[in-house]
């Protein structure tokens, strides 16, 4: 997690310096950035891709009022829409619902 945050900061810092901050740097550094701009931007975007992959868990979690409805981590797969609707209806019926929520429950389609 810490590595991903460092890579994200590198990405945003590199973008800021290469696109905006060249005038703030000493002449040799500014010249280096100017002559190697594509390589620097490519390195910045590579940092962004790596950090995104480090943070990606593949999770797909659905909850209603704090109660879990579906978890891809537990089931190992994405739900089909009818499965998700049935699970959502079951959780909504199991909770003590005010009348407005009862109306929204009745508004859910039976089939897609």
C-alpha positions in Angstrom: 0.0 0.0 0.0 2.8 2.4 0.9 4.6 1.6 -2.4 1.5 2.4 -4.3 1.1 5.8 -2.6 4.8 6.6 -3.3 4.3 5.7 -7.0 1.1 7.9 -7.1 3.0 10.8 -5.6 5.8 10.3 -8.1 3.3 10.3 -10.9 1.6 13.6 -9.9 4.9 15.2 -8.9 6.5 14.2 -12.2 3.5 15.6 -14.2 3.6 18.8 -12.2 7.3 19.4 -12.7 7.5 18.4 -16.3 4.4 20.4 -17.4 4.4 23.4 -15.0 7.5 23.6 -12.9 10.3 23.7 -15.5 10.7 27.4 -14.9 11.2 26.8 -11.2 14.1 24.5 -11.7 17.8 25.4 -12.4 18.8 25.6 -16.0 20.5 22.2 -16.4 17.4 20.3 -14.9 15.0 22.4 -17.0 17.0 21.6 -20.1 17.1 17.9 -19.3 13.3 17.8 -18.8 12.8 19.7 -22.0 14.9 17.3 -24.1 13.5 14.1 -22.4 9.9 15.1 -21.9 8.4 12.0 -23.5 10.6 9.7 -21.5 9.7 11.5 -18.3 6.0 11.4 -19.0 6.2 7.8 -20.0 7.9 7.0 -16.7 5.3 9.0 -14.8 2.5 7.0 -16.5 4.3 3.7 -15.8 4.3 4.7 -12.1 0.6 5.3 -12.3 -0.1 1.9 -14.0 2.0 0.0 -11.4 0.3 1.7 -8.5 -3.1 1.0 -9.9 -2.2 -2.7 -10.2 -0.9 -2.8 -6.7 -4.2 -1.4 -5.4 -6.5 -3.5 -7.5 -8.1 -6.3 -5.4 -10.7 -7.3 -7.9 -13.4 -6.7 -5.3 -17.0 -6.2 -6.1 -18.9 -5.5 -2.9 -22.5 -4.5 -2.7 -24.1 -3.5 0.7 -27.4 -2.1 1.7 -27.6 -0.1 5.0 -24.3 -1.7 6.0 -25.5 -5.3 5.4 -23.6 -7.2 2.7 -25.6 -8.1 -0.3 -22.9 -9.6 -2.6 -19.2 -10.2 -2.3 -17.1 -11.2 -5.3 -14.3 -12.0 -2.9 -16.5 -14.5 -1.0 -18.3 -16.0 -4.0 -15.3 -15.8 -6.4 -17.4 -14.4 -9.3 -19.6 -11.5 -10.4 -23.4 -11.9 -9.8 -25.9 -12.2 -12.6 -28.5 -9.4 -12.4 -31.3 -11.7 -11.2 -29.1 -13.1 -8.4 -28.1 -9.6 -7.3 -31.7 -8.4 -7.3 -32.9 -11.4 -5.3 -30.1 -10.9 -2.8 -30.9 -7.2 -2.5 -34.6 -7.9 -2.0 -33.7 -10.5 0.7 -31.6 -8.0 2.6 -34.1 -5.2 2.2 -36.9 -7.4 3.5 -34.8 -8.6 6.4 -34.1 -5.1 7.5 -36.7 -3.0 9.4 -37.8 -0.7 6.7 -39.7 2.5 6.8 -42.6 2.8 4.4 -40.6 4.8 1.9 -38.0 2.0 1.7 -40.8 -0.5 1.3 -42.0 1.4 -1.7 -38.5 1.3 -3.2 -38.4 -2.4 -2.6 -41.7 -2.9 -4.4 -40.3 -0.8 -7.3 -37.5 -3.3 -8.0 -38.3 -5.4 -11.1 -38.9 -9.1 -10.7 -37.1 -10.0 -13.9 -34.9 -8.3 -16.4 
